[in-house]
Amino acid sequence: MSDRGPQRPTQHTVSDDPATILQQPPGLTPVDSEFLRELGQQLRVDSVRCSTAAGSGHPTSSMSAADIVAVLLARHLVYDWSRPDNPNNDHLIYSKGHASPLCYSMFKAAGAITDEELLTFRKFGSRLEGHPTPVIPWVDVATGSLGQGLPISVGVALAGKYLDKLPFHVWALCGDSELAEGSIWEALDKAGYYGLSNLTAIFDVNRLGQRGETEYGWNLEVYRQRAEAFGAHPVVIDGHDVEQIDAALSNARRAVGKPTVVIARTIKGKGFSEIENKDGWHGRALPPDMAERAILEMGGVRHMTVQTQKPEPAGARHAGPAPQAPRVTLPTYEVGSKVATRKAYGDALVALGRLPDVVAMDGEVSNSTHADEFARAYPDRFFEMFIAEQMLISAAVGMSVRGYRPFASTFAAFFTRAYDFIRMAAISQANIRLSGSHAGVEIGQDGPSQMGLEDLAAMRAIHGSTVLYPSDANSAAKLTAAMADTDGVVFMRTTRGAYPVLYSADEEFQVGGAKVVRSSDRDQVALIGAGVTLHNCLAAADRLASEGVSARVIDLYSVKPVDKDVLREASAVTGGRFVVAEDHYPQGGLGAAVMEALAGDARPPRVAHCAVRDLPTSGRPEELMEAAGISGGNITDAARTLVNAERFETAGSSQRPGQGGVPPEKGGN
Amino acid sequence: MSDRGPQRPTQHTVSDDPATILQQPPGLTPVDSEFLRELGQQLRVDSVRCSTAAGSGHPTSSMSAADIVAVLLARHLVYDWSRPDNPNNDHLIYSKGHASPLCYSMFKAAGAITDEELLTFRKFGSRLEGHPTPVIPWVDVATGSLGQGLPISVGVALAGKYLDKLPFHVWALCGDSELAEGSIWEALDKAGYYGLSNLTAIFDVNRLGQRGETEYGWNLEVYRQRAEAFGAHPVVIDGHDVEQIDAALSNARRAVGKPTVVIARTIKGKGFSEIENKDGWHGRALPPDMAERAILEMGGVRHMTVQTQKPEPAGARHAGPAPQAPRVTLPTYEVGSKVATRKAYGDALVALGRLPDVVAMDGEVSNSTHADEFARAYPDRFFEMFIAEQMLISAAVGMSVRGYRPFASTFAAFFTRAYDFIRMAAISQANIRLSGSHAGVEIGQDGPSQMGLEDLAAMRAIHGSTVLYPSDANSAAKLTAAMADTDGVVFMRTTRGAYPVLYSADEEFQVGGAKVVRSSDRDQVALIGAGVTLHNCLAAADRLASEGVSARVIDLYSVKPVDKDVLREASAVTGGRFVVAEDHYPQGGLGAAVMEALAGDARPPRVAHCAVRDLPTSGRPEELMEAAGISGGNITDAARTLVNAERFETAGSSQRPGQGGVPPEKGGN
């Protein structure tokens, strides 16, 4: 259990109920209460106004939570609106991102935006988008894919408790519909396990989802029992009673040992009797005439401003990186020795551990991904997420919010479990590094469930992503270091098997680069691989050489962005004869990366594509690669066919146009 | 609440505890008990033998559950091993798929495979793969990605209770590590909500995960409280006491109103004292000398065979399709009228409802996807999964196991939440149809969190998948019908906005087809689109025509498989000048589909690629498409540039080689 790191709580017993968090908070004066009710009405009125001006949006989902947000903003949130980067600021994440009218109305009430800007909601060019994004300085992460804000809040709270060790509190406002997402329970499980008393989840139980009643309607007891069973302290309140809200939030902030879940019974559309608690009003702006009646009923337009409690002033957001960054000495490997790239990842991660802002987390497979090396070296900065990949990504995103450089690892195949979270991380402008081991048929006997065979396609399609796939240990170590300095979603695919080290330790590798491993001016064909298939390409080049065919070999270790220059030069020399070999399904991976790179050129290359076309089985890696058509022999065959096939010439010769035969392609998919 | 369909349980109260399920089961005789213990030892010995023969695998994870499986097989499982298609057979799903040695040892004990075959485990060519797959006739679905077997079991049980109405029972064997997956709780939530007393989940709590202790070790009380809070009846037992196991399974089979969760305290590696309850033995075969000692300690090799209780003989697996399939009359739409393709999907799904094996489910957005039309017409065959996309896919897979034709729908973006489940569905050879609405920037004001912009890449990379993207209502209706007759994972992307109907209702569309919407022998460029961009391509063709440029327009509604012939002909006519326009990120989508299709040809086309390169925001659809570079104007510009650019000629003329300039590309990604 040493790999859990220090300061982890002992396993919580769900029945323990610390009386300390139940102590009575100071009460509200009647004046306070009246002010809070007024503020709630303003938030409602503004939610109606901005969504009606936009002609779309979610006013009713905002109105249900308006009283909660009024009390939170005026009395509990600690936040300096002029200094959103103050490390002592609380975090407030709208897990129910569709309550953006409420979020933006809150910004107005805090004096952060003007009423005029509020009314630009959802208009082209406005930063007040349909769902919140970090284009807005007071928004930590993009939400709108339900069930993600709470897990990310857990990540932020983990950073707060175990890394920053600062007293800020994390508040997550959740809708009741999203409580059906498993990710909510992954999140509460980890919040309970790690004893995150600095986290409060608020469930806005307004009973109505998009197309009707939620699973449990106003059965708050169901949520109470679940929250308790998952290690949180549940508090059930009337979400429109400002005194109850105030007491609950006050207790939540002072909780010890456990996160708090405030379960608030609310009314959708609260404040406007025509639509209160009525079905059919989800995600609909009120028409102007109704909006007018609503505003009237809620007491008219107000422009109150709230002074939020400010935190202590503070310097940088977290400890590192220090002004004089410590020297990182990467591991090196002897050329020809056999080392798995996943091992090099682990070794390099330990080296990067000298940078105090580098943190790591893993999905209970750290002895496979080699993240366990970091866990042993830096237990304070390693977080075991167990088999919960959605929470794995969310923890990384949460730590990115706090300015850390998170490295998350699991099998390449299992990052697909969190694909929606990775998609949203890109919209959140999060900087997360992902290492996916055990990719492709190369893993062998474990069979297809464990083989990442669509990961390159999926990761390439993430906005602004970087996709790396090194073939040897020295390049893997260098690229792991490059990941630390690369923003956005950065994915590295590592290999299970140990293969010969190809490059000397002083060779340089960068994001967007490629290596020409073998070349001559007379190359007739280019063999392009990455990871395990680069080794197969080298074997093929040997065989082809013995047949008198000169083959260029390219290590396309940076799958996105791709090195167009190296590809173009290879195309020019070989007359556009490419064999691309990848341990991946044929769609969207290395082959597509090559094709997309040069498709706009006057003469795109002709590509013989060796990829995994049939559903793989179990077997030895070499058996499976041969069966899949990506072995050295398969690549040799494809290259030979291509060299003999029609193509445009490398010198300006006349030729007839037309479509030649396609190099051999195996099987289906 | 009418859309929930009939026969749904009233909302369960987690505290109710039906005494009926606690009645005493008939006890075991001492002879019975001794036999069961012996059978458990045989399963252990065989798990050790086959994994040692393979040199890999998970014997210790098998040994912990051996007694449970022995009792289940000998006394509770109702299964005809000679007739795996008997509709009255129970289902036993190894959610902990890595316990495959146990699963296969069970097959031997049932007389389904020989001892000789057992020893082919994990060898190339054997059907006994590292994790179970349906290549084996007694395996329903592939497992090995943890946390999926239980949700799929819920899908099977839903079919059993609400569709088949047969008394078969569904047993899911879960590991304790996978209980950290949110999907487990999504599954139990739905099992509780739908009152699936025909489902028993067995938690094999052996305390040890892959790299150390699990989150809660042997704290069975945590699991008990969680299972109860999620609507199940929890039973805690000693998983090595055959009497306790027998009583628990006996009660589980007779449960009413609720699913049962048997929480069994077990010992990893049970039976071999050298490794019992020891860390470091996950996923490791015993070396031959240890295996010998283990077999000796466990009493040697046995070849007992168990007569499993057989179900009533029965005919077809479910009611439909009837011998004389009812006539399906698809909806039709007038050319020029404006209809969203998601609406056509909903209309067509209602029409397909005449086929009694067509079922549908949705992720609480049926009024957006238009699945609500089916829910109203066929409430008995519609299943509301609420906002739980992993369970949405699992329900579809479970119904596919029972021979139904499931159609699952949500926003295209939110299928990414279940990407790992879709990946595994392909390995499971499941036949599931997915309709993803609200794709791309075309959705407008809701912003990027709701925009499917990587769905085509992700879905194309699924093994054996079909990807459809119709541009008008008549083609959408025809393709919805085609989905019903297409095996594997079939995805259709539908559009939020209403666009003009382009095709007459008698036009035919098929999987793998494409439509040449405009053409002449003099076409200088081909504009290729699908969905909303086809309309933009048509607008561009009009503008180009006014400039004297003749453009072919291709509706690539079948994105996978793609119609190579139509593309090749267009390339030949236009000298390989293609503009591909897609409302998707540039990687792996429509553009890649075109490039991959022709990349092996002697002269691949030159592709100007209009795709979404910058992170979109909120705005009107036309504003966002223009900003993304995929509007009619953008396509016109790209085509004009391409027509004026260097290219190989359509008649056999001499030309110089080289790489021309790339057509304009906007922004990053």
Interface residues (C-beta under 8 A of the other chain):
Chain A: M1 D3 R4 Q11 T13 V14 S15 A54 G55 S56 G57 G97 R122 K123 F124 G125 S126 E129 G130 H131 T133 V135 A142 T143 G144 S145 L146 G147 S177 E178 A180 E181 G182 S183 I184 W185 E186 D189 Y193 G209 Q210 R211 G212 E213 T214 E215 Y216 G217 N219 E221 V222 Q225 R226 E228 A229 F230 E364 V365 S366 N367 S368 D372 F386 I387 A388 E389 Q390 M391 A413 F414 T416 R417 Y419 D420 R423 M424 A426 I427 Q445 D446 G447 P448 S449 Q450 L453 E454 A457 A458 R460 A461 I462 H463 G464 K560 R568 S571 A572 G575 Y585 P586 Q587 G588 G589 G591 A592 A593 M595 E596 L598 A599 G600 D601 A602 R603 P604 P605 R606 V607 A608 H609 L615 T617 S618 G619 R620 E623 L624 A627 A645 E646 R647 F648 E649 T650 A651 G652 S653 S654 Q655 R656 P657 G658 Q659 G660 G661 V662 P663 E665 G668 N669
Chain B: M1 D3 Q11 T13 V14 S15 A54 G55 S56 G57 G97 R122 K123 F124 G125 S126 E129 G130 H131 T133 V135 A142 T143 G144 S145 L146 G147 S177 E178 A180 E181 G182 S183 I184 W185 E186 D189 Y193 G209 Q210 R211 G212 E213 T214 E215 Y216 G217 N219 E221 V222 Q225 R226 E228 A229 F230 E364 V365 S366 N367 S368 D372 F386 I387 A388 E389 Q390 M391 A413 F414 T416 R417 Y419 D420 R423 M424 A426 I427 Q445 D446 G447 P448 S449 Q450 L453 E454 A457 A458 R460 A461 I462 H463 G464 K560 R568 S571 A572 G575 Y585 P586 Q587 G588 G589 G591 A592 A593 M595 E596 L598 A599 G600 D601 A602 R603 P604 P605 R606 V607 A608 H609 L615 T617 S618 G619 R620 E623 L624 A627 A645 E646 R647 F648 E649 T650 A651 G652 S653 S654 Q655 R656 P657 G658 Q659 G660 G661 V662 P663 E665 G668 N669
